[in-house]
Amino acid sequence: MYILSYFGLFLGLIVLTVLLTWHGILEIFNLLLTSGWNLLLLPFAWVPCLITATVSWGFLFPESRVPSFLHLCLANWMGRAVNTLLPVATIGGEIAKARLITVWGSSGVDASASAVVDKTVQAIAVIPWGLIGIILMVCLASDNSIVIPILTGFLLLSIGIGGFILVQHAGMFAKLTGLVEKFISPDNLAKMSNNAKEVDRLVIDIYNDRHQFARSVLWKTVSLILETAEAWLACYFLGHSISLVEAMMIRSLTSTLNNIAFFIPNGYGIQEGGYIMAGSLIGLTPEFSLALSLATRIRELCIDLPGVLTWQHLESKYYLQKKQLVSEN
């Protein structure tokens, strides 16, 4: 999986470089520079998305063992930052946030099960979000020739999500433990097997609580819709105002394309191509669309980079504490 991620990163950066060069990198960066310092306000538009995504994750814990909102929010922030900036196939961030929650006092079973189901919730929320973008595209665009390719990709994504859910119901963790049983000691295998079965049982319990699961999906969908504000504000700061409906279409379509091409870290090149495609449907030039995409990436420097650095600091601190305890014993 990580080999695929590194290949995707290499491929995405090539596509991004070609797009910037082809459409005039100097003109694109000139658009960004002439907007002044206003673009630095864009990352604040992401805060409501983080809050609603955190609320969504909270519904996936047993009611009596829900971590504090602050811990969930911090773990969500750092987990998303890992997924955004590192080639981890959008999985590493889920592992990171589950580990952080356990460091802060939650059980490993609760953290693992909730993180797995939260990944599914993220994927399911893309379905209504993507449908919103496709419907708006049909209504707003004069040329609907790209509808069929997007619907095809969207259908494949939906099938993949359904397959992921079925695998979880089949006892994913217990089966994974069986695959590695030849490489670990019998004592460790027994402990791992028991934990895996507990995680599988809790995953099924979370799905069976349909009310809580539906609330989680709803809040995650709201989180995605709130991303519209970032694209709308970016257009405004770049000097070309568009309607919230147009911004919603652009953000939805690019988000859906990024999820289809999940193996390309952070959608490098894919996001930019999506902005060019969606922007052309409402009359935006390729140069402006590329500037718009890069403007939304300012968040990666202002929010995601500090998130990765904070995660690294906490992991190092935890490792040193654990090493010290071992040496004392």
N, C-alpha and C positions, 0 to 999 in steps of 0.2 A: 504493500500500500504506500509506504514512504517513497519507494522508487518511483511509483506512479506520480506522487506529489512533486518530487523533484523534476521529473520530466515535464509535468504540467506547468511548474514554475518557469522552467526554461522556455517552453513553448509560449506561455502567456507573455513573458517579457519580450520575446521576439515580435509577437503580434502587436504589443503596445508600442514598441520602438518603430515598427513599420508604419503604424497608423499616425504616430506623431510626426515622423519624417515625411510621410506622403502628403499630409495636410498642412505642413508648415509649422514646425515646432516653435519658431520665433514668433509667429503671429499668435499662436495659442498661448504662449507664456506672456505675451504682451497684453492679451485680454485679462489674464489673471493679475498682472502687475498693476494695470490701470484701475483695478477695482479697489486698490488700497487695502487698508487693514480690516475692512469690513468682513472679509472672508474668514478671518480668525474667529468670528462669532458663530460660524457654522457648527462647530462641534457641540455648542450648547443645545442645538436643536435635537441632538441625539439623546440627551438626558431623559426625556419622557419615554423614549423607546426602551432604555435600560430599566427604568422603573417598572413599566408594564411587563417586560419580559421576566423580571424578578418575581413579580406577583404571580405570573404564570407558573414559574418553577415551584413556587411555594405550595401550590395545590397538589404537587406530586409526592409529597411526603406524608407519612401517617400523621393524622391530625394532632396526636399527642407529642409528636417528635419533630415538629417543624422548626428548623433553625431560625435564629433571629433574622429579621429583614436585612440588617446591616451586613451580616455575614453572607447571606444569599446574594445581596447586591454586589459586594466586593468580589465574591467568587465568580459571579456572572460576568462582571467587567473584565476580570483577568482571563477567564476562560475564553471569552469572545476575542480578546486581544491576541491570545495565543493562536486561535484559529485564523485570525486575520493576517497576522504578520509572519507566522511560521509555516513551513510546508508540512503540515500534519494531517492533511486530507480531511479537515474540519472535524476530526475525531480527537486530536490531542487536547483541544481546549476543553472538551467534555471530561476527559480524564483529569486535567488540571483542576477544574472547578470541583469535581467530586473529591479529589484528594484534599483540597483546601478545606472543604466542609468537614472532612474527617479530622483534620488537624485541629479544627476549632470545636470539636466535641461530638459531632454526629457519628453514628455507627457507619462502618464501611458498607454494610448491606443497604442501609437507607440511602447513602450517598450514591452508590453504584446504580441501584435500581432507579432512583429519581433522575439521574443523569442520562441513563439509557432512554427512559420514556420521554424525558425532555427533548432529546434529540429527535425522537419520533414526532413529538408535538411541533417542533420547529418545522419538520418536513410537511406535516399535515397542514399547518397554517399557510404554507406556500400555495396550497391548492386553491382556497378561496381568494387569496391575494393575487395569484396568477390569473384566475378567471376574471377578476375585476379589471386587470390590465388588458386582457384580450377583448372583453366587452367594450371597454373604453376605446380601444384601438379601432374596433369595427365602427363605433359611433363617430369618432373624431377624424379618422384618416380617410383621405380621398382614394388612396391606393391600398387595397386589402390583399394584395398578392402574397404577402408574407404571413397571412393568417394560418394557412395550412401547415407550413413548416413549423411555426411556433406551436400550433395545436398538437402536432406529431411529437415534438420534444416534450411538451407538457404531459401528454398521455404516457410516454415512456417514464417520465419522472414519477407520475402517479402510480404506475405499475410497480416501480422500484420501491416506493414507500409502502405499498401493500405487502410486498414480499418481505420487507424488513420487519413489519409487524407480525407476519406469520412466523418468521424465524424466532422472534421473541416468545411467542406463544408456545413454540415447540421446545422451549427450554434451552435457549442459546448458550447460557453460561455453563450449564452442566455438560453440554456437548463439546464445548471448547476445552473444558477440563479433561474430557476423555481423549482429546487429540494430543495433549501434552503429557499424558500420564507416564510415558516411557522415559521422560527426561527429568523427572523429579523423584525424590525419595518417597517411600510409602507413607511416612508420617505426614509430610507436607501435602501429599496428594489427598489424604483423607480430610485434612483441614480445608484445603482448597475446594474439594468436592462438596463438602457440607456448606461452605460459604456460597458456592455457585448455586446450589439448590435453593438456598435461602433467598438469594437475589432473584432467581427465576420465579419463586413463589410470590415475592413482593411485587415484581413486575406485573404478574398476572393480577394480583390484588388491585394494583393501581388502575389497570385497564378495566377491571370489573366495577370499580367505583366510577360509573359513567358520568355522574353529575360533576364530580371533581375534575375528571379528565376533560369533559366538555368545557368547563370553565377555564381550564388551562389553555386549551386550544383557542378559545375566544380571546383571552387576554394576549396570547402570542400573536394572533391575527391583528389585534388592535396595535400591538407593538410594530408590526410591519407597516401598517397603514400610516402610523405616525412618522415613518421615515419620509413620507411625502414632503414634510416641512423642510427637510434638508435640501431637497432638489428645488423646491419652490424658492426658498431663500437664496440659494446659490444663483439661480437665474436672475433674481432681483438685484443681487449685489453685482452681477456681471453686466447689468444694464439692459436686460431684456426680460421684462416681466411676462410671465405666463400664468394661466389660471391654475387653481389648485387641482382641478380635474385633469388638466394636461400634465401637471407635475405628477399626479398619482399614476397616470398611464405610463409615463417614462420610468418612474421608480419601480412600478410593478413589473414591467417587462424586463428591465435590466436585472432585477432581483431574481426573477424566474430563470433567466438565462444563466446567471451565476450559479444557481442551484443545479441546473442541468449539467453544467460543466464544473461540478464540485471538485474534481481532481486538480483543477487549476487554482492554486492558492490565491485567495482574495480576488478571484476573477480578473487577474491582470490581463488586459487585452480584451477579454470577453465583455467586461463592464463597458469599456470604451467603445467597442463595436456596438454594444446594445444601445448606448446613448446616441451614437450616430444614427442607428436604424430608427429608434423611437423618435429622436429629435427631428428627423427628416419628415416624419408623418405630420408634424405641426409647423413645418417651415423653418426649423433651425438649421443653420449651416453646419457642416461637419466640424469646422474649426471651433465654432461656439460649443457644440456638443462635447467635443474633447475637453475644452476648457471647463465645461460644466462637470464632467466626470472627474477631472483632476481636482477641482474645487471641493468636491465631496470627499476626496481622499485626504484632505487636510486633517480630518478627524483621526486618521491613522497616526499622524505625528503628534497630535495634541492629546489624544485620549488612549489610543491603543498602544503606542510605544511606552508611555508611562505604565500602562497595565502590565506589559511583558516584563519591564524592569522591576516592578513591584513584586510580581510573581517569582522572578528569579531571586530577589532578595529574601522573600519569605521561605522559599525552598531551601536556600543556603542556610538560613538561620535555623530552620527545623532540622536540617541534616547535622549541623554542628551540635545542636542540643542533644539529638539522639546519640551522636558519637560520644559526647561527653558522658551521658548516662551509662553507655556501654562500658566505657573505660573505668567509671567509678565502681561498677559492679564487678 
